[in-house]
């Protein structure tokens, strides 16, 4: 029964986090009008085109740096949580929880938070490049990248914002895994609740 419950819990997590978001990002890229992320990406393109035409680089750079500050704060929080997880593993040796429950939950949190951290670093990379290249010579950027400047800068922003989204959501799902320490079905319920909430309120 414990093995079956664990298998169900892991299957629900895979369906709700990586698989759901893979499908969501696919829809956002190919059917942009169907998702909120897709519609925001289209607006971001018009925003960057207006920035290039009006040469209002300072405002755009400040707006992107606001995102960078949020990413930096969240990445720091993830590192702290990973450190606390390592400490919790040490304490679990004397804590009356079944060792398999602690192990599954701890590894899943570690993997999810690690994934979140990597995405936050990627978001920093793309958005920092955007703040640097937005004032570059359009003709030179066109020759180097083989794309129109607005198209290339939009791709940087979209890729960075998607990595930021996955970093944030990885953080949320990593927190939800804590429910497994109490009971595997608490974890399953919280995972489903989070996914439904995100889909209903934020994604479509």
C-alpha positions, -999 to 999 in steps of 0.1 A, spaced: 0 0 0 28 24 8 45 17 -26 12 23 -44 5 55 -25 40 67 -33 36 58 -70 3 77 -72 19 107 -54 48 109 -77 26 104 -108 3 132 -97 33 155 -92 48 147 -126 14 153 -143 8 186 -124 42 202 -125 65 193 -154 39 178 -178 12 204 -173 36 233 -177 53 217 -207 19 216 -224 10 251 -212 42 266 -226 36 248 -259 1 263 -261 15 297 -252 40 296 -280 18 281 -307 -17 293 -297 -9 326 -280 -45 338 -278 -55 308 -258 -33 315 -227 -26 345 -206 12 339 -210 8 339 -248 -12 371 -247 14 388 -225 42 377 -248 24 394 -277 21 426 -257 58 424 -247 67 424 -284 47 456 -290 63 471 -259 98 464 -272 90 477 -307 77 509 -291 109 512 -270 131 508 -301 110 533 -321 108 559 -293 143 552 -279 129 551 -244 155 528 -231 158 540 -196 122 532 -186 124 498 -202 157 490 -184 142 500 -151 112 478 -157 133 448 -165 156 455 -135 125 453 -112 120 417 -125 157 410 -119 154 422 -83 125 398 -78 144 369 -94 174 376 -72 153 376 -40 136 344 -50 169 327 -59 183 336 -26 153 322 -8 156 289 -27 192 286 -16 182 292 20 155 266 17 179 240 3 202 247 33 173 242 57 164 209 39 199 196 45 195 205 82 161 188 83 176 156 69 201 157 98 173 162 123 152 134 108 176 109 121 161 115 156 126 125 144 98 99 146 88 99 109 91 68 87 124 71 70 110 64 35 86 93 38 114 117 48 135 104 20 110 107 -8 98 141 3 133 154 8 146 142 -26 115 156 -43 119 190 -26 156 191 -35 150 183 -71 122 207 -74 140 236 -57 171 228 -77 151 230 -109 136 263 -97 171 277 -90 184 268 -124 155 284 -141 159 316 -120 196 317 -131 186 313 -167 160 341 -163 187 364 -149 209 356 -179 183 363 -205 170 395 -189 204 409 -181 214 403 -218 182 422 -228 191 452 -207 226 452 -223 215 447 -259 185 469 -260 207 499 -267 229 482 -292 231 493 -328 201 478 -346 220 471 -378 248 454 -360 224 433 -340 206 423 -372 239 412 -388 251 392 -358 219 374 -349 203 373 -384 170 385 -370 152 418 -367 162 436 -334 126 436 -321 122 399 -328 155 389 -311 149 411 -281 114 398 -278 128 362 -278 151 372 -250 123 386 -229 99 357 -236 126 331 -228 136 350 -196 101 355 -184 92 318 -190 123 307 -170 112 332 -143 77 317 -143 91 281 -140 114 292 -112 85 307 -93 63 277 -98 91 253 -89 94 272 -57 57 269 -50 56 232 -58 87 226 -37 68 242 -7 38 220 -14 60 189 -12 64 197 25 28 183 29 43 148 23 61 150 57 26 149 73 9 125 49 12 114 13 -25 122 6 -20 157 20 7 162 -5 -15 149 -34 -44 171 -24 -22 202 -21 -5 195 -55 -39 192 -72 -52 223 -55 -22 244 -65 -24 232 -101 -61 239 -104 -57 273 -88 -29 282 -112 -48 270 -142 -80 287 -133 -67 320 -120 -34 326 -139 -30 305 -170 -62 307 -191 
